[in-house]
Amino acid sequence: MVNSVKIGKSDVLSGPLGLGTNKVGGHNLFDGLKDEDGAEVVKTALNDGISLLDTAFMYGLGKSEEIIGDVTQNFDRSKFVIASKAAQDPNNDLKPNNDPKFLTKSIDEALERLKTDYIDIFYIHFPDDHTPKAEAVDALAQAKKAGKIRAIGISNFTLDQIKEANADDQVDVVENHYSLLHRDAEKEVFPYLKANHISFVPYFPLASGLLTGKYHQNDAGKFSQFSTDEFSNIIASLARVKAIADKHQATIAQTILAWYIANPNIAVVIPGARLPEQVDSNAKALDVQLSQAEFNEIDQLF
Ligand SMILES: NC(=O)c1ccc[n+]([C@@H]2O[C@H](COP(=O)([O-])OP(=O)(O)OC[C@H]3O[C@@H](n4cnc5c(N)ncnc54)[C@H](OP(=O)(O)O)[C@@H]3O)[C@@H](O)[C@H]2O)c1
């Protein structure tokens, strides 16, 4: 995999497909996870040429970073990109804390858990309600100057908060909720990011598995955010995606991921995975080349 996507104004280059790791060690978020599966998920991703690992302190309160730190010792560090995040304060009920001192300490601790000299992208995971955004970002800018991180990210910031955080033009990348089923960012956030050379990484790209096509009409109850009618429409649209997928001998998930990869508003897509088989399958999205007509059809379906 050639690392060809430039992250914001930084010199970080990534491939267009990453791995979301909230199910790698994320015991505080999901039941029934096994650390061995998590380690295998990370190893599989790197062997498959997936070049960005998206983690956070919050995923297992450091466990995800530790597993990634262990597994990556056996890989060439120059060949993959690590993105991590902090804000949830373990000494204050995990409430967001953007105090510059807290963020600086969080970066130092993440470096230790990840067993690396630098983190390619570091995000402020959530805004807090009292720290001036530019001051919080400046803590990351200092860490960048010191060579501890290479690109500055923010996550879960509204457009106004993004603007405030980027007052000194230092933000390289925004990670926010976005999928074919959740497209709010298109209207105002994407144009601002484009005009300011800030990359975008969407989280929940598979809508927590719904966009893999593995759920059916009778699973509506598992996705209470959608009305019954909305859910029926999504299932019908996925049947149309399946027709496109079949032409490429691909799965629905691979086809949906290929749509994000082909989307110029998106820098890197980071589907999560519970199992190595899912990673192997998702990695094949890199081989699916959608025609412009297929891209447009999927765009219109949702
Ligand atoms: N910045 C933030 O605040 C924030 C918030 C949320 C997530 N994230 C990041 O974004 C990443 C992506 O979000 P996400 O993982 O929550 O959701 P997602 O990517 O929309 O869905 C991933 C889930 O779908 C299922 N899946 C994946 N590939 C599959 C396949 N080929 N076949 C069948 N099922 C498959 C797996 O769950 P099951 O096997 O359990 O069904 C997997 O955990 C996270 O891992 C995390 O790194 C960031």
PDBQT file of the ligand as one rigid body, heavy atoms in Angstrom, charges set to zero:
ROOT
HETATM    1  N1  LIG A 401     -13.651  10.056  17.672  1.00  0.00    +0.000 N 
HETATM    2  C1  LIG A 401     -14.679   9.464  18.256  1.00  0.00    +0.000 C 
HETATM    3  O1  LIG A 401     -15.334  10.014  19.154  1.00  0.00    +0.000 OA
HETATM    4  C2  LIG A 401     -15.059   8.076  17.816  1.00  0.00    +0.000 A 
HETATM    5  C3  LIG A 401     -16.322   7.546  18.167  1.00  0.00    +0.000 A 
HETATM    6  C4  LIG A 401     -16.625   6.265  17.720  1.00  0.00    +0.000 A 
HETATM    7  C5  LIG A 401     -15.700   5.547  16.971  1.00  0.00    +0.000 A 
HETATM    8  N2  LIG A 401     -14.476   6.079  16.673  1.00  0.00    +0.000 N 
HETATM    9  C6  LIG A 401     -13.476   5.374  15.866  1.00  0.00    +0.000 C 
HETATM   10  O2  LIG A 401     -14.059   5.041  14.647  1.00  0.00    +0.000 OA
HETATM   11  C7  LIG A 401     -13.922   3.639  14.417  1.00  0.00    +0.000 C 
HETATM   12  C8  LIG A 401     -15.085   3.159  13.610  1.00  0.00    +0.000 C 
HETATM   13  O3  LIG A 401     -16.287   3.205  14.352  1.00  0.00    +0.000 OA
HETATM   14  P1  LIG A 401     -16.964   1.880  14.919  1.00  0.00    +0.000 P 
HETATM   15  O4  LIG A 401     -15.939   0.797  14.887  1.00  0.00    +0.000 OA
HETATM   16  O5  LIG A 401     -17.584   2.194  16.223  1.00  0.00    +0.000 OA
HETATM   17  O6  LIG A 401     -18.132   1.615  13.902  1.00  0.00    +0.000 OA
HETATM   18  P2  LIG A 401     -18.169   1.118  12.376  1.00  0.00    +0.000 P 
HETATM   19  O7  LIG A 401     -16.844   1.197  11.751  1.00  0.00    +0.000 OA
HETATM   20  O8  LIG A 401     -19.308   1.816  11.772  1.00  0.00    +0.000 OA
HETATM   21  O9  LIG A 401     -18.592  -0.423  12.548  1.00  0.00    +0.000 OA
HETATM   22  C9  LIG A 401     -17.639  -1.352  12.939  1.00  0.00    +0.000 C 
HETATM   23  C10 LIG A 401     -18.318  -2.640  13.416  1.00  0.00    +0.000 C 
HETATM   24  O10 LIG A 401     -19.032  -3.265  12.349  1.00  0.00    +0.000 OA
HETATM   25  C11 LIG A 401     -18.840  -4.686  12.410  1.00  0.00    +0.000 C 
HETATM   26  N3  LIG A 401     -18.093  -5.074  11.194  1.00  0.00    +0.000 N 
HETATM   27  C12 LIG A 401     -16.970  -4.476  10.668  1.00  0.00    +0.000 A 
HETATM   28  N4  LIG A 401     -16.592  -5.075   9.527  1.00  0.00    +0.000 NA
HETATM   29  C13 LIG A 401     -17.473  -6.065   9.312  1.00  0.00    +0.000 A 
HETATM   30  C14 LIG A 401     -17.601  -7.029   8.288  1.00  0.00    +0.000 A 
HETATM   31  N5  LIG A 401     -16.761  -7.086   7.273  1.00  0.00    +0.000 N 
HETATM   32  N6  LIG A 401     -18.638  -7.910   8.363  1.00  0.00    +0.000 NA
HETATM   33  C15 LIG A 401     -19.515  -7.855   9.393  1.00  0.00    +0.000 A 
HETATM   34  N7  LIG A 401     -19.446  -6.967  10.404  1.00  0.00    +0.000 NA
HETATM   35  C16 LIG A 401     -18.427  -6.066  10.359  1.00  0.00    +0.000 A 
HETATM   36  C17 LIG A 401     -18.023  -4.972  13.671  1.00  0.00    +0.000 C 
HETATM   37  O11 LIG A 401     -18.895  -5.095  14.786  1.00  0.00    +0.000 OA
HETATM   38  P3  LIG A 401     -19.613  -6.459  15.240  1.00  0.00    +0.000 P 
HETATM   39  O12 LIG A 401     -18.825  -7.622  14.776  1.00  0.00    +0.000 OA
HETATM   40  O13 LIG A 401     -19.667  -6.323  16.698  1.00  0.00    +0.000 OA
HETATM   41  O14 LIG A 401     -20.967  -6.381  14.582  1.00  0.00    +0.000 OA
HETATM   42  C18 LIG A 401     -17.268  -3.663  13.835  1.00  0.00    +0.000 C 
HETATM   43  O15 LIG A 401     -16.830  -3.466  15.153  1.00  0.00    +0.000 OA
HETATM   44  C19 LIG A 401     -13.813   3.062  15.828  1.00  0.00    +0.000 C 
HETATM   45  O16 LIG A 401     -13.267   1.761  15.851  1.00  0.00    +0.000 OA
HETATM   46  C20 LIG A 401     -12.962   4.091  16.488  1.00  0.00    +0.000 C 
HETATM   47  O17 LIG A 401     -11.597   3.883  16.177  1.00  0.00    +0.000 OA
HETATM   48  C21 LIG A 401     -14.170   7.344  17.071  1.00  0.00    +0.000 A 
ENDROOT
TORSDOF 0
